[in-house]
Amino acid sequence: MRTRVGAAQLAGALVGLVVLAGIVLYLLPSNDYILLPDVAHPVAPLVRVQGAHPAKGPGGIYFVDVFERRASMLESLFPFIRSGATLVPAGEIVPPGSDAQQVRRADLREMSLSQRIAAAVALRRLGYKVKAAPDGVIVNIVEIGSHAIGKLQPTDVIVSANGRATPTIASLEHVLARFHPGATVVLGVERGGAKVSYRIRTIADPLDPRRAIIGFSPDQAANIELPIRVQIDAGNVGGPSAGLAFTLQVMEALGKNVDRGYRVAATGTIALDGSVGAIGGIEQKTIGVRRAHADVFLVPVAGDNAADAKRYAHGLRIIPVKSFPQALHALATLPQKRQ
């Protein structure tokens, strides 16, 4: 009898220790971030357009986001406990030389710019005259191993290199093409209304060791003037990945039957020329679109996004797109939706 009682007490103690260890591991932060799916959301409530038409019929445009936060030690050791989770090293989310607040500000700035570009692309497609001029290169994330760490910050706008104006990404690349890796370049930077300059030693492009780069992910800054009022309020959602969805919704709001009765989810950045760029978190976004019971999911060809999305589609129709006109054509040629 005593042996049975002792064994029961030992088993209970072991269970208690396991539970305590689990609680401790759940409370301790790890060196990873965790990406988790979020259900796709309708875009219509977020977009207000001057002269908008009331929504008609079923269907709608949806955008999808990803939950991103510091992973606990428990999640880092056992990521399978979270459905659809992906672990990412913290340095890829918050690079050395930056902090979480700077990255957050960069994400919100990217979202704001993406909204203006989305409105410009949609209105141009509808025949409106839109003034849009590039005015610098935005610093998104400074890469690990770059000499720009500790100097450039997310949301900085590079306006010159060695005294030459750099209104576009291509113009900055043109200046850098004159240098060999290891050479120093002087960058003129706008930061929070102030102008500063930095001497930064270039590094070799991992894909082309003969090519000099600064070592950051760029985005295009632009001065955009819209002929009508367009307001897009995505709340605390950051980043540019909803650009394509916003562009589709602006056209929908102005009376174009873009969705044709389908529940259309879309992801992808949008550029002023209408090209659709790659995004991250495609596994989580595809799961989020499935959970919203969307009919189709427009996904960038770039970055193998569409190919990767098909791995997680589980019956969801994936439509690969390279540009906004291509996305419109794909939707226009879908078969008549059965109600």
RAHU-V65533 format. One record per residue. N is the residue number from 1. RES is the residue in one small letter. PHI is phi in degrees with one decimal (999 if undefined). Layout:
n->(N | N)
res->(RES | RES)
phi->(PHI | PHI)
This chain:
n->(1 | 2 | 3 | 4 | 5 | 6 | 7 | 8 | 9 | 10 | 11 | 12 | 13 | 14 | 15 | 16 | 17 | 18 | 19 | 20 | 21 | 22 | 23 | 24 | 25 | 26 | 27 | 28 | 29 | 30 | 31 | 32 | 33 | 34 | 35 | 36 | 37 | 38 | 39 | 40 | 41 | 42 | 43 | 44 | 45 | 46 | 47 | 48 | 49 | 50 | 51 | 52 | 53 | 54 | 55 | 56 | 57 | 58 | 59 | 60 | 61 | 62 | 63 | 64 | 65 | 66 | 67 | 68 | 69 | 70 | 71 | 72 | 73 | 74 | 75 | 76 | 77 | 78 | 79 | 80 | 81 | 82 | 83 | 84 | 85 | 86 | 87 | 88 | 89 | 90 | 91 | 92 | 93 | 94 | 95 | 96 | 97 | 98 | 99 | 100 | 101 | 102 | 103 | 104 | 105 | 106 | 107 | 108 | 109 | 110 | 111 | 112 | 113 | 114 | 115 | 116 | 117 | 118 | 119 | 120 | 121 | 122 | 123 | 124 | 125 | 126 | 127 | 128 | 129 | 130 | 131 | 132 | 133 | 134 | 135 | 136 | 137 | 138 | 139 | 140 | 141 | 142 | 143 | 144 | 145 | 146 | 147 | 148 | 149 | 150 | 151 | 152 | 153 | 154 | 155 | 156 | 157 | 158 | 159 | 160 | 161 | 162 | 163 | 164 | 165 | 166 | 167 | 168 | 169 | 170 | 171 | 172 | 173 | 174 | 175 | 176 | 177 | 178 | 179 | 180 | 181 | 182 | 183 | 184 | 185 | 186 | 187 | 188 | 189 | 190 | 191 | 192 | 193 | 194 | 195 | 196 | 197 | 198 | 199 | 200 | 201 | 202 | 203 | 204 | 205 | 206 | 207 | 208 | 209 | 210 | 211 | 212 | 213 | 214 | 215 | 216 | 217 | 218 | 219 | 220 | 221 | 222 | 223 | 224 | 225 | 226 | 227 | 228 | 229 | 230 | 231 | 232 | 233 | 234 | 235 | 236 | 237 | 238 | 239 | 240 | 241 | 242 | 243 | 244 | 245 | 246 | 247 | 248 | 249 | 250 | 251 | 252 | 253 | 254 | 255 | 256 | 257 | 258 | 259 | 260 | 261 | 262 | 263 | 264 | 265 | 266 | 267 | 268 | 269 | 270 | 271 | 272 | 273 | 274 | 275 | 276 | 277 | 278 | 279 | 280 | 281 | 282 | 283 | 284 | 285 | 286 | 287 | 288 | 289 | 290 | 291 | 292 | 293 | 294 | 295 | 296 | 297 | 298 | 299 | 300 | 301 | 302 | 303 | 304 | 305 | 306 | 307 | 308 | 309 | 310 | 311 | 312 | 313 | 314 | 315 | 316 | 317 | 318 | 319 | 320 | 321 | 322 | 323 | 324 | 325 | 326 | 327 | 328 | 329 | 330 | 331 | 332 | 333 | 334 | 335 | 336 | 337 | 338 | 339)
res->(m | r | t | r | v | g | a | a | q | l | a | g | a | l | v | g | l | v | v | l | a | g | i | v | l | y | l | l | p | s | n | d | y | i | l | l | p | d | v | a | h | p | v | a | p | l | v | r | v | q | g | a | h | p | a | k | g | p | g | g | i | y | f | v | d | v | f | e | r | r | a | s | m | l | e | s | l | f | p | f | i | r | s | g | a | t | l | v | p | a | g | e | i | v | p | p | g | s | d | a | q | q | v | r | r | a | d | l | r | e | m | s | l | s | q | r | i | a | a | a | v | a | l | r | r | l | g | y | k | v | k | a | a | p | d | g | v | i | v | n | i | v | e | i | g | s | h | a | i | g | k | l | q | p | t | d | v | i | v | s | a | n | g | r | a | t | p | t | i | a | s | l | e | h | v | l | a | r | f | h | p | g | a | t | v | v | l | g | v | e | r | g | g | a | k | v | s | y | r | i | r | t | i | a | d | p | l | d | p | r | r | a | i | i | g | f | s | p | d | q | a | a | n | i | e | l | p | i | r | v | q | i | d | a | g | n | v | g | g | p | s | a | g | l | a | f | t | l | q | v | m | e | a | l | g | k | n | v | d | r | g | y | r | v | a | a | t | g | t | i | a | l | d | g | s | v | g | a | i | g | g | i | e | q | k | t | i | g | v | r | r | a | h | a | d | v | f | l | v | p | v | a | g | d | n | a | a | d | a | k | r | y | a | h | g | l | r | i | i | p | v | k | s | f | p | q | a | l | h | a | l | a | t | l | p | q | k | r | q)
phi->(999 | -65.8 | -64.0 | -63.3 | -64.2 | -63.0 | -64.6 | -63.7 | -64.3 | -63.6 | -63.3 | -63.4 | -64.5 | -64.9 | -62.3 | -61.5 | -65.6 | -63.3 | -62.5 | -62.5 | -61.9 | -63.0 | -64.1 | -62.1 | -64.6 | -71.2 | -84.1 | -81.8 | -75.4 | -103.1 | -94.3 | -116.3 | -105.7 | -118.3 | -104.1 | -129.7 | -67.7 | -126.9 | -62.7 | -63.1 | -119.8 | -63.1 | -85.2 | -50.4 | -64.1 | -94.0 | -114.1 | -122.8 | -126.3 | -59.5 | 78.7 | -65.5 | -96.6 | -61.0 | -64.6 | -126.3 | 72.4 | -77.0 | 86.1 | 147.5 | -101.2 | -126.1 | -116.6 | -135.4 | -117.0 | -129.4 | -71.9 | -134.3 | -156.5 | -64.3 | -80.8 | -75.4 | -61.2 | -62.9 | -68.4 | -68.6 | -78.7 | -132.8 | -62.8 | -66.9 | -71.9 | -110.6 | -64.8 | 72.2 | -83.2 | -130.7 | -93.4 | -130.9 | -55.9 | -55.3 | -64.0 | -80.9 | -94.8 | -122.5 | -64.8 | -54.9 | 93.7 | -121.0 | -128.9 | -60.7 | -66.8 | -63.7 | -64.0 | -63.9 | -62.2 | -63.5 | -61.1 | -68.0 | -67.6 | -59.4 | -63.2 | -61.3 | -64.9 | -59.4 | -64.5 | -66.6 | -65.2 | -58.2 | -63.8 | -62.9 | -63.8 | -65.6 | -67.8 | -60.4 | -61.5 | -87.5 | 96.7 | -74.9 | -89.6 | -119.2 | -91.8 | -145.3 | -127.6 | -66.3 | -141.5 | 143.6 | -116.0 | -81.0 | -88.7 | -90.9 | -128.1 | -82.4 | -80.1 | -62.3 | 94.7 | -83.0 | -76.7 | -80.1 | -61.8 | 89.0 | -117.1 | -73.5 | -130.5 | -54.4 | 83.8 | -59.2 | -120.7 | -83.5 | -111.2 | -157.3 | -139.8 | 53.0 | 84.0 | -97.3 | -63.4 | -128.1 | -70.9 | -127.2 | -61.4 | -62.3 | -67.8 | -66.5 | -62.9 | -65.1 | -65.6 | -66.2 | -64.2 | -83.8 | -112.0 | -96.9 | -53.9 | 102.2 | -72.5 | -101.2 | -122.3 | -99.9 | -104.1 | -90.5 | -128.8 | -100.7 | -139.9 | 56.9 | 91.1 | -102.3 | -112.4 | -133.3 | -135.8 | -137.1 | -93.2 | -130.2 | -80.3 | -75.8 | -126.6 | -82.9 | -67.1 | -56.9 | -88.3 | -150.2 | -58.3 | -85.6 | -98.3 | -87.0 | -133.3 | -85.1 | 102.6 | -154.4 | -88.1 | -95.4 | -140.7 | -90.4 | -86.1 | -153.3 | -98.2 | -117.1 | -118.0 | -96.4 | -76.5 | -134.4 | -77.4 | -132.0 | -120.0 | -125.6 | -119.3 | -97.9 | 65.2 | -91.9 | -73.7 | -115.1 | 89.9 | -98.2 | -71.1 | -92.0 | -55.2 | -62.5 | -62.8 | -63.5 | -61.8 | -61.9 | -69.4 | -61.0 | -65.5 | -60.4 | -64.9 | -94.2 | 98.8 | -87.5 | -81.2 | -70.0 | -80.1 | 52.8 | 87.8 | -89.5 | -87.5 | -104.9 | -95.3 | -144.6 | -140.1 | 134.7 | -72.9 | -127.5 | -103.1 | -60.9 | -85.6 | 88.9 | -72.0 | -107.4 | -105.4 | -69.0 | -133.4 | -104.2 | 65.7 | -66.3 | -61.2 | -64.2 | -69.0 | -64.3 | -62.8 | -62.8 | -69.8 | -60.4 | -66.1 | -85.1 | 59.5 | -70.7 | -85.3 | -139.9 | -133.9 | -80.4 | -134.1 | -60.9 | -70.6 | -56.4 | 66.8 | 60.4 | -58.7 | -65.5 | -62.7 | -70.4 | -61.3 | -63.7 | -69.1 | -113.8 | -69.4 | 49.7 | 100.9 | -67.7 | -79.2 | -98.5 | -113.6 | -71.9 | -136.7 | -108.4 | -150.3 | -64.0 | -57.5 | -65.6 | -62.8 | -62.6 | -63.7 | -62.4 | -70.7 | -67.3 | -102.6 | -66.6 | -62.4 | -54.8 | -72.6 | -81.9 | -87.8)
